[in-house]
Amino acid sequence: MALARQKAWPRPWRREDWNARPLLAGALFYLVVTVLAYFIPSHVLIKPGAAVVAFYGVMYGPLAGFGAGFLGALVMDLFFGSVWLHWNIAVGLIGLLSGLVWMYSDIDQSGALRWRQAASVAAVTALASALAMLAAGTVDLLLGAPANTALSEWAVPAAVAHAVFAAVGTPLLLWAAKRPRSSSGWPLKWPGSTSRAER
């Protein structure tokens, strides 16, 4: 009787399994798209940065995703003169949760992005974005903000906006990153796609 093959789980917390370059690039990318979106006149929340953070979490791992989101949001707050640390952490959580769920999923992560992968990415990143924003709103509630303000005015609209932009934008960014190119280093590999087989 053949023994069931054990899955070699990736270990994203090991120092040798990640580097700071995707984190810094993601933070810069987040800053650029968020600043541009801030100056677009609109009656609804425009949050393209959610897609950027989720993309870096899925593509480069949960640590890069968290760092890109947290650092990018923190610098953004400093730029505008007011820091909301728990909301900065919540933006980082979008990348962290997206990266963790995707890294440990059983979905085929080889080759170019396909429809099933895109749908899975959309669902994972939308859920991660909504949970992160609702967590930040809950912290506001615990800090004494009125429930109507903390949840109805802040957390729920933010959760919806971030979830929508992550669900739509993250698969598009992954498709652009993974489509075949002639230059060296492309297409990019899925996180852990090589290391899983080697461990």
ChimeraX attribute file (.defattr): number of C-alpha atoms within 10 A of each C-alpha:
attribute: neighborCount
match mode: 1-to-1
recipient: residues
	/A:1	3
	/A:2	4
	/A:3	5
	/A:4	6
	/A:5	6
	/A:6	6
	/A:7	11
	/A:8	12
	/A:9	14
	/A:10	19
	/A:11	15
	/A:12	19
	/A:13	11
	/A:14	8
	/A:15	8
	/A:16	8
	/A:17	14
	/A:18	16
	/A:19	12
	/A:20	12
	/A:21	11
	/A:22	20
	/A:23	26
	/A:24	17
	/A:25	15
	/A:26	28
	/A:27	28
	/A:28	18
	/A:29	17
	/A:30	25
	/A:31	22
	/A:32	14
	/A:33	16
	/A:34	20
	/A:35	13
	/A:36	11
	/A:37	16
	/A:38	12
	/A:39	8
	/A:40	9
	/A:41	9
	/A:42	9
	/A:43	6
	/A:44	8
	/A:45	15
	/A:46	19
	/A:47	21
	/A:48	21
	/A:49	28
	/A:50	30
	/A:51	31
	/A:52	28
	/A:53	37
	/A:54	42
	/A:55	29
	/A:56	32
	/A:57	36
	/A:58	28
	/A:59	27
	/A:60	26
	/A:61	32
	/A:62	30
	/A:63	26
	/A:64	32
	/A:65	32
	/A:66	30
	/A:67	26
	/A:68	34
	/A:69	35
	/A:70	28
	/A:71	22
	/A:72	28
	/A:73	26
	/A:74	23
	/A:75	16
	/A:76	20
	/A:77	16
	/A:78	12
	/A:79	11
	/A:80	8
	/A:81	8
	/A:82	10
	/A:83	15
	/A:84	12
	/A:85	14
	/A:86	18
	/A:87	23
	/A:88	22
	/A:89	21
	/A:90	25
	/A:91	31
	/A:92	30
	/A:93	28
	/A:94	37
	/A:95	35
	/A:96	28
	/A:97	26
	/A:98	31
	/A:99	31
	/A:100	20
	/A:101	18
	/A:102	22
	/A:103	25
	/A:104	14
	/A:105	12
	/A:106	9
	/A:107	12
	/A:108	12
	/A:109	17
	/A:110	11
	/A:111	14
	/A:112	18
	/A:113	20
	/A:114	14
	/A:115	10
	/A:116	11
	/A:117	16
	/A:118	18
	/A:119	13
	/A:120	17
	/A:121	26
	/A:122	25
	/A:123	17
	/A:124	23
	/A:125	35
	/A:126	28
	/A:127	21
	/A:128	29
	/A:129	33
	/A:130	23
	/A:131	21
	/A:132	28
	/A:133	30
	/A:134	22
	/A:135	20
	/A:136	25
	/A:137	27
	/A:138	16
	/A:139	16
	/A:140	20
	/A:141	17
	/A:142	12
	/A:143	10
	/A:144	9
	/A:145	14
	/A:146	12
	/A:147	15
	/A:148	11
	/A:149	14
	/A:150	21
	/A:151	22
	/A:152	13
	/A:153	12
	/A:154	17
	/A:155	26
	/A:156	18
	/A:157	17
	/A:158	23
	/A:159	23
	/A:160	19
	/A:161	22
	/A:162	29
	/A:163	28
	/A:164	23
	/A:165	23
	/A:166	33
	/A:167	26
	/A:168	19
	/A:169	21
	/A:170	28
	/A:171	25
	/A:172	17
	/A:173	16
	/A:174	22
	/A:175	16
	/A:176	15
	/A:177	18
	/A:178	18
	/A:179	13
	/A:180	13
	/A:181	12
	/A:182	7
	/A:183	7
	/A:184	7
	/A:185	8
	/A:186	12
	/A:187	17
	/A:188	18
	/A:189	17
	/A:190	21
	/A:191	21
	/A:192	20
	/A:193	15
	/A:194	11
	/A:195	13
	/A:196	13
	/A:197	11
	/A:198	8
	/A:199	9
